[in-house]
Amino acid sequence: MAARVTVRTWATPLTTGAFLLMAGTGILMFFECERGLMTVVHQWFSWLFVVGAICHIVANIRPFQSHLKARWGSYSVAVFAVILAASFFSWGQITGPQLERPIELALVGAPLSALADVTGQSQAELLEKLRKRGIEAQAHQSVQDLARLHDIDENRALAIIFDVEG
């Protein structure tokens, strides 16, 4: 007879595995060693960590409640809740993540002639590079225009323009 599968049998291993993945990718991202799909994996697989942690708490609710009744348990929750609340404010600092979206929108909306200047290419070189990839374009068009006209992802077009290999 097969052993009964309970939340307790899979929640802790899921939490542990997801924690190791989040810790590994998070540390590498902290030191800006982001390669391949690391950021995407970190963001999306963090949901497994959340699900695993919630299920782990549910499976161990009594010890968890006892932990919260202890001074250090309640303090730890309070401290991290304050840190979470504080993280919603920039406190006058301008950070990279705050700049990423506006920069991306500006690049996607700019004419290819401007992107040629930004990347140190001539307009002819840039248009030829796109043409070799099957994307017919004109200097006045934007990446947004190309994505719509050629049914391609904006990031793919930017990768071609900036010589980023996938």
VOKOLVO-246089 format. One record per residue (C-alpha): residue in three letters; x, y, z. Coordinates in Angstrom, 1 decimal, always signed. Example, Ala and Ser with C-alpha at 12.3 -4.5 7.8 and 13.67 -1.06 7.14 Angstrom:
REM residues 2
<atom><residu>Ala</residu><X>+12.3</X><Y>-4.5</Y><Z>+7.8</Z></atom>
<atom><residu>Ser</residu><X>+13.7</X><Y>-1.1</Y><Z>+7.1</Z></atom>
//
This chain:
REM residues 166
<atom><residu>Met</residu><X>+0.0</X><Y>+0.0</Y><Z>+0.0</Z></atom>
<atom><residu>Ala</residu><X>+1.3</X><Y>+3.4</Y><Z>-1.0</Z></atom>
<atom><residu>Ala</residu><X>+2.1</X><Y>+5.9</Y><Z>+1.8</Z></atom>
<atom><residu>Arg</residu><X>-0.4</X><Y>+8.7</Y><Z>+2.2</Z></atom>
<atom><residu>Val</residu><X>+0.7</X><Y>+12.0</Y><Z>+0.7</Z></atom>
<atom><residu>Thr</residu><X>+0.0</X><Y>+14.8</Y><Z>+3.1</Z></atom>
<atom><residu>Val</residu><X>+0.9</X><Y>+18.5</Y><Z>+3.0</Z></atom>
<atom><residu>Arg</residu><X>+3.6</X><Y>+17.8</Y><Z>+5.5</Z></atom>
<atom><residu>Thr</residu><X>+5.3</X><Y>+15.3</Y><Z>+3.2</Z></atom>
<atom><residu>Trp</residu><X>+5.8</X><Y>+17.8</Y><Z>+0.3</Z></atom>
<atom><residu>Ala</residu><X>+5.6</X><Y>+21.3</Y><Z>+1.9</Z></atom>
<atom><residu>Thr</residu><X>+8.9</X><Y>+21.3</Y><Z>+3.7</Z></atom>
<atom><residu>Pro</residu><X>+10.9</X><Y>+19.9</Y><Z>+0.7</Z></atom>
<atom><residu>Leu</residu><X>+9.2</X><Y>+22.4</Y><Z>-1.6</Z></atom>
<atom><residu>Thr</residu><X>+10.0</X><Y>+25.2</Y><Z>+0.8</Z></atom>
<atom><residu>Thr</residu><X>+13.6</X><Y>+24.0</Y><Z>+1.2</Z></atom>
<atom><residu>Gly</residu><X>+14.2</X><Y>+23.6</Y><Z>-2.5</Z></atom>
<atom><residu>Ala</residu><X>+12.6</X><Y>+26.9</Y><Z>-3.4</Z></atom>
<atom><residu>Phe</residu><X>+14.6</X><Y>+28.7</Y><Z>-0.7</Z></atom>
<atom><residu>Leu</residu><X>+17.9</X><Y>+27.3</Y><Z>-2.0</Z></atom>
<atom><residu>Leu</residu><X>+16.9</X><Y>+28.5</Y><Z>-5.5</Z></atom>
<atom><residu>Met</residu><X>+15.8</X><Y>+31.9</Y><Z>-4.3</Z></atom>
<atom><residu>Ala</residu><X>+19.0</X><Y>+32.3</Y><Z>-2.2</Z></atom>
<atom><residu>Gly</residu><X>+21.3</X><Y>+31.2</Y><Z>-5.0</Z></atom>
<atom><residu>Thr</residu><X>+19.7</X><Y>+33.4</Y><Z>-7.7</Z></atom>
<atom><residu>Gly</residu><X>+19.2</X><Y>+36.3</Y><Z>-5.3</Z></atom>
<atom><residu>Ile</residu><X>+22.9</X><Y>+36.3</Y><Z>-4.2</Z></atom>
<atom><residu>Leu</residu><X>+24.0</X><Y>+36.2</Y><Z>-7.8</Z></atom>
<atom><residu>Met</residu><X>+21.6</X><Y>+39.0</Y><Z>-8.8</Z></atom>
<atom><residu>Phe</residu><X>+22.9</X><Y>+41.1</Y><Z>-5.8</Z></atom>
<atom><residu>Phe</residu><X>+26.4</X><Y>+40.8</Y><Z>-7.2</Z></atom>
<atom><residu>Glu</residu><X>+25.0</X><Y>+41.6</Y><Z>-10.7</Z></atom>
<atom><residu>Cys</residu><X>+25.9</X><Y>+38.1</Y><Z>-12.1</Z></atom>
<atom><residu>Glu</residu><X>+22.7</X><Y>+37.8</Y><Z>-14.0</Z></atom>
<atom><residu>Arg</residu><X>+22.9</X><Y>+35.4</Y><Z>-16.9</Z></atom>
<atom><residu>Gly</residu><X>+20.3</X><Y>+33.7</Y><Z>-19.1</Z></atom>
<atom><residu>Leu</residu><X>+16.9</X><Y>+33.4</Y><Z>-17.4</Z></atom>
<atom><residu>Met</residu><X>+18.2</X><Y>+33.9</Y><Z>-13.9</Z></atom>
<atom><residu>Thr</residu><X>+16.0</X><Y>+37.0</Y><Z>-13.1</Z></atom>
<atom><residu>Val</residu><X>+12.9</X><Y>+35.4</Y><Z>-14.7</Z></atom>
<atom><residu>Val</residu><X>+13.5</X><Y>+32.1</Y><Z>-12.7</Z></atom>
<atom><residu>His</residu><X>+14.0</X><Y>+34.1</Y><Z>-9.5</Z></atom>
<atom><residu>Gln</residu><X>+10.8</X><Y>+36.1</Y><Z>-10.0</Z></atom>
<atom><residu>Trp</residu><X>+8.5</X><Y>+33.3</Y><Z>-11.1</Z></atom>
<atom><residu>Phe</residu><X>+9.8</X><Y>+30.5</Y><Z>-8.9</Z></atom>
<atom><residu>Ser</residu><X>+9.5</X><Y>+32.7</Y><Z>-5.9</Z></atom>
<atom><residu>Trp</residu><X>+5.8</X><Y>+31.8</Y><Z>-6.1</Z></atom>
<atom><residu>Leu</residu><X>+6.8</X><Y>+28.2</Y><Z>-5.3</Z></atom>
<atom><residu>Phe</residu><X>+8.6</X><Y>+29.4</Y><Z>-2.3</Z></atom>
<atom><residu>Val</residu><X>+5.5</X><Y>+31.4</Y><Z>-1.1</Z></atom>
<atom><residu>Val</residu><X>+3.2</X><Y>+28.4</Y><Z>-1.7</Z></atom>
<atom><residu>Gly</residu><X>+5.6</X><Y>+26.0</Y><Z>+0.0</Z></atom>
<atom><residu>Ala</residu><X>+6.0</X><Y>+28.4</Y><Z>+3.0</Z></atom>
<atom><residu>Ile</residu><X>+2.3</X><Y>+28.9</Y><Z>+3.4</Z></atom>
<atom><residu>Cys</residu><X>+1.7</X><Y>+25.1</Y><Z>+3.2</Z></atom>
<atom><residu>His</residu><X>+4.5</X><Y>+24.5</Y><Z>+5.6</Z></atom>
<atom><residu>Ile</residu><X>+3.0</X><Y>+26.9</Y><Z>+8.1</Z></atom>
<atom><residu>Val</residu><X>-0.4</X><Y>+25.3</Y><Z>+7.7</Z></atom>
<atom><residu>Ala</residu><X>+1.1</X><Y>+21.8</Y><Z>+8.3</Z></atom>
<atom><residu>Asn</residu><X>+2.9</X><Y>+23.1</Y><Z>+11.4</Z></atom>
<atom><residu>Ile</residu><X>+0.3</X><Y>+25.5</Y><Z>+12.6</Z></atom>
<atom><residu>Arg</residu><X>+0.6</X><Y>+24.7</Y><Z>+16.3</Z></atom>
<atom><residu>Pro</residu><X>+4.4</X><Y>+25.2</Y><Z>+16.5</Z></atom>
<atom><residu>Phe</residu><X>+4.0</X><Y>+28.3</Y><Z>+14.4</Z></atom>
<atom><residu>Gln</residu><X>+1.4</X><Y>+29.7</Y><Z>+16.8</Z></atom>
<atom><residu>Ser</residu><X>+3.7</X><Y>+29.0</Y><Z>+19.8</Z></atom>
<atom><residu>His</residu><X>+6.5</X><Y>+30.7</Y><Z>+18.0</Z></atom>
<atom><residu>Leu</residu><X>+4.4</X><Y>+33.8</Y><Z>+17.5</Z></atom>
<atom><residu>Lys</residu><X>+3.5</X><Y>+33.9</Y><Z>+21.2</Z></atom>
<atom><residu>Ala</residu><X>+7.2</X><Y>+34.0</Y><Z>+22.1</Z></atom>
<atom><residu>Arg</residu><X>+8.9</X><Y>+37.4</Y><Z>+22.3</Z></atom>
<atom><residu>Trp</residu><X>+11.4</X><Y>+36.7</Y><Z>+19.5</Z></atom>
<atom><residu>Gly</residu><X>+8.7</X><Y>+35.2</Y><Z>+17.2</Z></atom>
<atom><residu>Ser</residu><X>+6.4</X><Y>+38.3</Y><Z>+17.5</Z></atom>
<atom><residu>Tyr</residu><X>+9.4</X><Y>+40.6</Y><Z>+17.2</Z></atom>
<atom><residu>Ser</residu><X>+10.7</X><Y>+39.0</Y><Z>+14.1</Z></atom>
<atom><residu>Val</residu><X>+7.3</X><Y>+39.3</Y><Z>+12.4</Z></atom>
<atom><residu>Ala</residu><X>+7.0</X><Y>+42.9</Y><Z>+13.4</Z></atom>
<atom><residu>Val</residu><X>+10.5</X><Y>+43.8</Y><Z>+12.2</Z></atom>
<atom><residu>Phe</residu><X>+10.0</X><Y>+42.2</Y><Z>+8.8</Z></atom>
<atom><residu>Ala</residu><X>+6.5</X><Y>+43.8</Y><Z>+8.5</Z></atom>
<atom><residu>Val</residu><X>+8.1</X><Y>+47.2</Y><Z>+9.1</Z></atom>
<atom><residu>Ile</residu><X>+10.9</X><Y>+46.5</Y><Z>+6.6</Z></atom>
<atom><residu>Leu</residu><X>+8.2</X><Y>+45.5</Y><Z>+4.0</Z></atom>
<atom><residu>Ala</residu><X>+6.2</X><Y>+48.7</Y><Z>+4.6</Z></atom>
<atom><residu>Ala</residu><X>+9.4</X><Y>+50.8</Y><Z>+4.4</Z></atom>
<atom><residu>Ser</residu><X>+10.4</X><Y>+49.2</Y><Z>+1.1</Z></atom>
<atom><residu>Phe</residu><X>+7.4</X><Y>+50.8</Y><Z>-0.6</Z></atom>
<atom><residu>Phe</residu><X>+9.1</X><Y>+54.2</Y><Z>-0.3</Z></atom>
<atom><residu>Ser</residu><X>+12.3</X><Y>+55.3</Y><Z>-2.1</Z></atom>
<atom><residu>Trp</residu><X>+13.3</X><Y>+57.7</Y><Z>+0.8</Z></atom>
<atom><residu>Gly</residu><X>+14.8</X><Y>+60.1</Y><Z>-1.8</Z></atom>
<atom><residu>Gln</residu><X>+17.0</X><Y>+57.5</Y><Z>-3.4</Z></atom>
<atom><residu>Ile</residu><X>+16.9</X><Y>+56.8</Y><Z>-7.2</Z></atom>
<atom><residu>Thr</residu><X>+17.4</X><Y>+53.1</Y><Z>-7.8</Z></atom>
<atom><residu>Gly</residu><X>+18.0</X><Y>+51.0</Y><Z>-10.9</Z></atom>
<atom><residu>Pro</residu><X>+14.7</X><Y>+49.2</Y><Z>-10.8</Z></atom>
<atom><residu>Gln</residu><X>+12.9</X><Y>+52.6</Y><Z>-10.7</Z></atom>
<atom><residu>Leu</residu><X>+14.7</X><Y>+53.6</Y><Z>-13.9</Z></atom>
<atom><residu>Glu</residu><X>+14.4</X><Y>+50.4</Y><Z>-15.9</Z></atom>
<atom><residu>Arg</residu><X>+10.8</X><Y>+50.8</Y><Z>-17.1</Z></atom>
<atom><residu>Pro</residu><X>+11.0</X><Y>+54.5</Y><Z>-18.2</Z></atom>
<atom><residu>Ile</residu><X>+14.3</X><Y>+53.7</Y><Z>-20.0</Z></atom>
<atom><residu>Glu</residu><X>+12.8</X><Y>+50.7</Y><Z>-21.7</Z></atom>
<atom><residu>Leu</residu><X>+9.7</X><Y>+52.7</Y><Z>-22.8</Z></atom>
<atom><residu>Ala</residu><X>+11.9</X><Y>+55.5</Y><Z>-24.1</Z></atom>
<atom><residu>Leu</residu><X>+14.0</X><Y>+53.0</Y><Z>-26.1</Z></atom>
<atom><residu>Val</residu><X>+11.0</X><Y>+51.2</Y><Z>-27.5</Z></atom>
<atom><residu>Gly</residu><X>+9.3</X><Y>+54.5</Y><Z>-28.6</Z></atom>
<atom><residu>Ala</residu><X>+12.4</X><Y>+56.2</Y><Z>-30.0</Z></atom>
<atom><residu>Pro</residu><X>+13.1</X><Y>+56.2</Y><Z>-33.7</Z></atom>
<atom><residu>Leu</residu><X>+15.6</X><Y>+53.7</Y><Z>-35.0</Z></atom>
<atom><residu>Ser</residu><X>+17.8</X><Y>+56.7</Y><Z>-36.1</Z></atom>
<atom><residu>Ala</residu><X>+18.2</X><Y>+57.7</Y><Z>-32.4</Z></atom>
<atom><residu>Leu</residu><X>+18.9</X><Y>+54.1</Y><Z>-31.4</Z></atom>
<atom><residu>Ala</residu><X>+21.6</X><Y>+54.0</Y><Z>-34.0</Z></atom>
<atom><residu>Asp</residu><X>+23.2</X><Y>+57.0</Y><Z>-32.4</Z></atom>
<atom><residu>Val</residu><X>+22.9</X><Y>+55.5</Y><Z>-28.9</Z></atom>
<atom><residu>Thr</residu><X>+24.5</X><Y>+52.2</Y><Z>-30.0</Z></atom>
<atom><residu>Gly</residu><X>+27.3</X><Y>+53.8</Y><Z>-32.0</Z></atom>
<atom><residu>Gln</residu><X>+26.1</X><Y>+52.4</Y><Z>-35.3</Z></atom>
<atom><residu>Ser</residu><X>+25.2</X><Y>+54.2</Y><Z>-38.5</Z></atom>
<atom><residu>Gln</residu><X>+21.6</X><Y>+54.2</Y><Z>-39.5</Z></atom>
<atom><residu>Ala</residu><X>+22.5</X><Y>+52.1</Y><Z>-42.5</Z></atom>
<atom><residu>Glu</residu><X>+24.3</X><Y>+49.5</Y><Z>-40.3</Z></atom>
<atom><residu>Leu</residu><X>+21.3</X><Y>+49.2</Y><Z>-37.9</Z></atom>
<atom><residu>Leu</residu><X>+18.8</X><Y>+48.9</Y><Z>-40.7</Z></atom>
<atom><residu>Glu</residu><X>+20.9</X><Y>+46.3</Y><Z>-42.5</Z></atom>
<atom><residu>Lys</residu><X>+21.3</X><Y>+44.3</Y><Z>-39.2</Z></atom>
<atom><residu>Leu</residu><X>+17.5</X><Y>+44.2</Y><Z>-38.9</Z></atom>
<atom><residu>Arg</residu><X>+17.0</X><Y>+43.3</Y><Z>-42.6</Z></atom>
<atom><residu>Lys</residu><X>+19.4</X><Y>+40.3</Y><Z>-42.2</Z></atom>
<atom><residu>Arg</residu><X>+17.0</X><Y>+39.1</Y><Z>-39.5</Z></atom>
<atom><residu>Gly</residu><X>+14.0</X><Y>+39.5</Y><Z>-41.7</Z></atom>
<atom><residu>Ile</residu><X>+12.8</X><Y>+42.8</Y><Z>-40.4</Z></atom>
<atom><residu>Glu</residu><X>+12.4</X><Y>+45.5</Y><Z>-43.0</Z></atom>
<atom><residu>Ala</residu><X>+12.6</X><Y>+48.9</Y><Z>-41.3</Z></atom>
<atom><residu>Gln</residu><X>+13.1</X><Y>+52.6</Y><Z>-41.9</Z></atom>
<atom><residu>Ala</residu><X>+15.0</X><Y>+55.0</Y><Z>-39.7</Z></atom>
<atom><residu>His</residu><X>+11.9</X><Y>+56.9</Y><Z>-38.6</Z></atom>
<atom><residu>Gln</residu><X>+10.2</X><Y>+53.8</Y><Z>-37.2</Z></atom>
<atom><residu>Ser</residu><X>+10.4</X><Y>+52.7</Y><Z>-33.6</Z></atom>
<atom><residu>Val</residu><X>+10.9</X><Y>+49.3</Y><Z>-32.0</Z></atom>
<atom><residu>Gln</residu><X>+7.3</X><Y>+49.5</Y><Z>-31.1</Z></atom>
<atom><residu>Asp</residu><X>+6.3</X><Y>+50.0</Y><Z>-34.7</Z></atom>
<atom><residu>Leu</residu><X>+8.5</X><Y>+47.0</Y><Z>-35.8</Z></atom>
<atom><residu>Ala</residu><X>+7.0</X><Y>+44.8</Y><Z>-33.1</Z></atom>
<atom><residu>Arg</residu><X>+3.5</X><Y>+45.6</Y><Z>-34.3</Z></atom>
<atom><residu>Leu</residu><X>+4.3</X><Y>+45.4</Y><Z>-38.1</Z></atom>
<atom><residu>His</residu><X>+6.4</X><Y>+42.2</Y><Z>-38.0</Z></atom>
<atom><residu>Asp</residu><X>+4.6</X><Y>+40.5</Y><Z>-35.1</Z></atom>
<atom><residu>Ile</residu><X>+7.8</X><Y>+40.2</Y><Z>-33.0</Z></atom>
<atom><residu>Asp</residu><X>+8.5</X><Y>+40.8</Y><Z>-29.4</Z></atom>
<atom><residu>Glu</residu><X>+9.9</X><Y>+44.2</Y><Z>-28.5</Z></atom>
<atom><residu>Asn</residu><X>+12.7</X><Y>+42.7</Y><Z>-26.5</Z></atom>
<atom><residu>Arg</residu><X>+13.7</X><Y>+40.5</Y><Z>-29.5</Z></atom>
<atom><residu>Ala</residu><X>+14.1</X><Y>+43.7</Y><Z>-31.6</Z></atom>
<atom><residu>Leu</residu><X>+16.0</X><Y>+45.5</Y><Z>-28.9</Z></atom>
<atom><residu>Ala</residu><X>+18.3</X><Y>+42.4</Y><Z>-28.5</Z></atom>
<atom><residu>Ile</residu><X>+19.1</X><Y>+42.6</Y><Z>-32.3</Z></atom>
<atom><residu>Ile</residu><X>+19.8</X><Y>+46.3</Y><Z>-32.1</Z></atom>
<atom><residu>Phe</residu><X>+22.0</X><Y>+46.0</Y><Z>-29.0</Z></atom>
<atom><residu>Asp</residu><X>+23.7</X><Y>+42.8</Y><Z>-30.1</Z></atom>
<atom><residu>Val</residu><X>+22.5</X><Y>+40.7</Y><Z>-27.2</Z></atom>
<atom><residu>Glu</residu><X>+22.4</X><Y>+37.0</Y><Z>-27.9</Z></atom>
<atom><residu>Gly</residu><X>+19.6</X><Y>+34.9</Y><Z>-26.4</Z></atom>
//
